[in-house]
Amino acid sequence: MSLARQRLLIIGGSYAGSELASHARANGYCEDIVIVSEEAELPYHRPPLSKSYLKEPAEEGTPLRAAAFYSANNIELELGVRVLQLDPATNAAVLSNGARITFDVLALTVGARPRELTCAGSDLKNVYYLRSIADARALRAAAAEAENVVVIGAGFIGLEIASVLVQQHKQVTVIEAEDRVLARVVAPEVSEFFSTQHAHHGVKLLTSRSVHSLVGERGIVRRVILDDGTSIDADTVIVGIGSVPNLELSQQLGLMSRNGIAVDSRSRTSQANVFAAGDCVSYVGPYNSSGIRLESVQNAIDQSRVAGAVIGGADRAYESIPWFWSDQYNLKLQIVGLPAGATESVTRPGTTSDISVFHFRGDACICIESVNRPREHMYARKLLPRGVVTKKQLQDVDFDISALNKL
Ligand SMILES: Cc1cc2nc3c(=O)[nH]c(=O)nc-3n(C[C@H](O)[C@H](O)[C@H](O)COP(=O)(O)OP(=O)(O)OC[C@H]3O[C@@H](n4cnc5c(N)ncnc54)[C@H](O)[C@@H]3O)c2cc1C
C-alpha cells in the first residue's frame, strides 16, 4: 500500500487560487495544497490598480490574506514561478525554475491577460497595459511625467484610468471603436451618462473611431493615427481593449473550452481530476443559458469557493447572481444580473450624479445597472433572484425599492 500523500496543485495565485485553496481546506481536504503563481507578490487586490493605486504615489498592493493565513492552513505558496508545461501522462507540471511537481487534483485559476494591440507601432515604448501590480507601477511612474495621454478602449479599465489621469491635469483622449462607451457592458442610457461625465471633466472622447497606427520618435510613442487620418499627440498610450483567457495549459490537457475553460456548475472541467475557476472559465448557470466568461471579483471568489468545497468533498453548485462595479470620479457604477436577452428596459433617472436602468425579459427583471444608488443595488442583489420587482413599480419615480424587501 502506498503511503504517498496526495496533492492539490493550484496554478494561479489571485482571487480564484487563494479562495479555492482556502475553501478546499475549510471543507476537509487534508492532503498537500500548493499554489504556483507567476507573480512574486502574495495574492493581492487587483481592482485598486486602475483606481486608488494610480492616484496615490505611496500606495502599495493590498494582500488578499496575510502570509500567516497560508502557513496556518498548510498551503504552500510558490511565488514568482510560472508553470510552463503540463504532462497529462504523468500528472506533472514543469515550472520555470526547472522544478517538476506532480498532482492528483489540479485547479486552473490562471485568469486572463490584456488583449494586445497589433497595429504598426504597438511595440513602441510608453505603450502600457494594465493587469498586474508590476504594470500598475510602470504606468503610475509614466503618468507622473505624462502630458498627452491617449487611452485606447472605453471599457471599465480605460475609463477608470482616464478619470484618474484627467484629474491629475493630463490631456486625456479616449478612442473607442464602438459608437458608445462601455458598449459591451451597460445600457445606452448609462453610456450616455458616463460620456457626459467624462466630457464634463475634460476627457476628449472619440467614439466610432479606430486606431490605424502609432508613430514614434527614437522608439518612443509620439502620435496616434486614427483610421480617418486624424493624428493625436501622445507621450503615453494606454491600451484597454479587453482581455483573453489564459488557455495554454488547458489546451495541453485537451480540456473542452468555449472562450474560456468549460466548467459545469461544480467548477469541474471535462477531465475528472481538473477544476477551474475565475476569469479563465466559461460556465452555464442559472443567470446565463449559454456559456459565459465573467471577469469580476465576485465571480472569481464565488466560483472558486464552489470548486474548493467540491474538492474538499462537499456537494455545492455555483448559483450566485453576478454583480460588478466600477469607480470613476465620484461615481460608483454597480451592476447586478446580466442584461443579455432583455426585451425591455426601464430607466429611473436621477440628478446629474445618479441613475438606474432595470432590464426585463418579459415580466422578469433580470439586470439592474445603477450609479451612486448603493441602497438600490443592495436591495436589487437580494430581490432579483426572487423576481419580485415589476415594471409598473419601477415606472413610478416615487416608488422605493426597499419596500419590496419586506415581502
Ligand atoms: C486593473 C483592473 C481593475 C479591475 N477592476 C475590477 C472591479 O472594479 N470590479 C471587479 O469585479 N473586477 C475588477 N477587475 C477584474 C478582477 O480583478 C478579475 O476578475 C479577477 O482578478 C479575476 O481573478 P482570477 O483569480 O480569476 O484571475 P487573475 O486575477 O487574472 O489571476 C490569475 C493569476 O494566475 C497567474 N498565472 C497565469 N498563468 C500562469 C502560469 N502558467 N503559471 C503560474 N501562474 C500563472 C497570473 O500571473 C495571475 O497572478 C479588474 C481587473 C483589473 C486588471
The ligand as a Tripos MOL2 file, in Angstrom:
@<TRIPOS>MOLECULE
LIG
   53    58     1     0     0
SMALL
NO_CHARGES

@<TRIPOS>ATOM
      1 C1         -6.9320   46.9960  -13.4180 C.3       1 LIG1
      2 C2         -8.0850   46.0920  -13.1040 C.ar      1 LIG1
      3 C3         -9.2050   46.6040  -12.4480 C.ar      1 LIG1
      4 C4        -10.2870   45.7710  -12.1470 C.ar      1 LIG1
      5 N1        -11.3610   46.2820  -11.5070 N.ar      1 LIG1
      6 C5        -12.3980   45.4750  -11.1560 C.ar      1 LIG1
      7 C6        -13.5170   45.9790  -10.4300 C.ar      1 LIG1
      8 O1        -13.5940   47.1700  -10.1130 O.2       1 LIG1
      9 N2        -14.5040   45.1100  -10.0920 N.ar      1 LIG1
     10 C7        -14.4560   43.7750  -10.4190 C.ar      1 LIG1
     11 O2        -15.3670   43.0000  -10.0800 O.2       1 LIG1
     12 N3        -13.4130   43.2780  -11.1350 N.ar      1 LIG1
     13 C8        -12.3830   44.0890  -11.4980 C.ar      1 LIG1
     14 N4        -11.3260   43.5910  -12.2090 N.ar      1 LIG1
     15 C9        -11.3500   42.1600  -12.6140 C.3       1 LIG1
     16 C10       -10.8440   41.2670  -11.4900 C.3       1 LIG1
     17 O3         -9.6250   41.7560  -10.9960 O.3       1 LIG1
     18 C11       -10.6820   39.8660  -12.0390 C.3       1 LIG1
     19 O4        -11.9740   39.4040  -12.4030 O.3       1 LIG1
     20 C12       -10.0520   38.9340  -11.0250 C.3       1 LIG1
     21 O5         -8.7440   39.3450  -10.7140 O.3       1 LIG1
     22 C13       -10.0250   37.5070  -11.5610 C.3       1 LIG1
     23 O6         -9.3400   36.7050  -10.6470 O.3       1 LIG1
     24 P1         -8.6690   35.3260  -11.1050 P.3       1 LIG1
     25 O7         -8.0750   34.7390   -9.8700 O.co2     1 LIG1
     26 O8         -9.6260   34.5330  -11.8920 O.co2     1 LIG1
     27 O9         -7.5320   35.7310  -12.1630 O.3       1 LIG1
     28 P2         -6.3490   36.7530  -12.1110 P.3       1 LIG1
     29 O10        -6.5980   37.8150  -11.1090 O.co2     1 LIG1
     30 O11        -6.0870   37.1390  -13.5350 O.co2     1 LIG1
     31 O12        -5.1010   35.8900  -11.5980 O.3       1 LIG1
     32 C14        -4.5220   34.8480  -12.3380 C.3       1 LIG1
     33 C15        -3.1300   34.6190  -11.7890 C.3       1 LIG1
     34 O13        -2.5680   33.4660  -12.4300 O.3       1 LIG1
     35 C16        -1.2290   33.7290  -12.7880 C.3       1 LIG1
     36 N5         -0.8470   32.8040  -13.8790 N.ar      1 LIG1
     37 C17        -1.3460   32.7910  -15.1370 C.ar      1 LIG1
     38 N6         -0.7440   31.8150  -15.8570 N.ar      1 LIG1
     39 C18         0.1360   31.2130  -15.0240 C.ar      1 LIG1
     40 C19         1.0600   30.1250  -15.1760 C.ar      1 LIG1
     41 N7          1.1860   29.4580  -16.3370 N.pl3     1 LIG1
     42 N8          1.8410   29.7930  -14.1260 N.ar      1 LIG1
     43 C20         1.7200   30.4440  -12.9380 C.ar      1 LIG1
     44 N9          0.8620   31.4660  -12.7410 N.ar      1 LIG1
     45 C21         0.0770   31.8320  -13.7690 C.ar      1 LIG1
     46 C22        -1.2620   35.1930  -13.1960 C.3       1 LIG1
     47 O14         0.0370   35.7690  -13.2060 O.3       1 LIG1
     48 C23        -2.1570   35.7660  -12.1000 C.3       1 LIG1
     49 O15        -1.4290   36.1030  -10.9500 O.3       1 LIG1
     50 C24       -10.2420   44.3990  -12.5310 C.ar      1 LIG1
     51 C25        -9.1240   43.8900  -13.2190 C.ar      1 LIG1
     52 C26        -8.0510   44.7230  -13.5000 C.ar      1 LIG1
     53 C27        -6.8630   44.1640  -14.2420 C.3       1 LIG1
@<TRIPOS>BOND
     1     1     2 1
     2     2     3 ar
     3     2    52 ar
     4     3     4 ar
     5     4     5 ar
     6     4    50 ar
     7     5     6 ar
     8     6     7 ar
     9     6    13 1
    10     7     8 2
    11     7     9 ar
    12     9    10 ar
    13    10    11 2
    14    10    12 ar
    15    12    13 ar
    16    13    14 ar
    17    14    15 1
    18    14    50 ar
    19    15    16 1
    20    16    17 1
    21    16    18 1
    22    18    19 1
    23    18    20 1
    24    20    21 1
    25    20    22 1
    26    22    23 1
    27    23    24 1
    28    24    25 2
    29    24    26 1
    30    24    27 1
    31    27    28 1
    32    28    29 2
    33    28    30 1
    34    28    31 1
    35    31    32 1
    36    32    33 1
    37    33    34 1
    38    33    48 1
    39    34    35 1
    40    35    36 1
    41    35    46 1
    42    36    37 ar
    43    36    45 ar
    44    37    38 ar
    45    38    39 ar
    46    39    40 ar
    47    39    45 ar
    48    40    41 1
    49    40    42 ar
    50    42    43 ar
    51    43    44 ar
    52    44    45 ar
    53    46    47 1
    54    46    48 1
    55    48    49 1
    56    50    51 ar
    57    51    52 ar
    58    52    53 1
@<TRIPOS>SUBSTRUCTURE
     1 LIG1         1 GROUP 0 **** ****
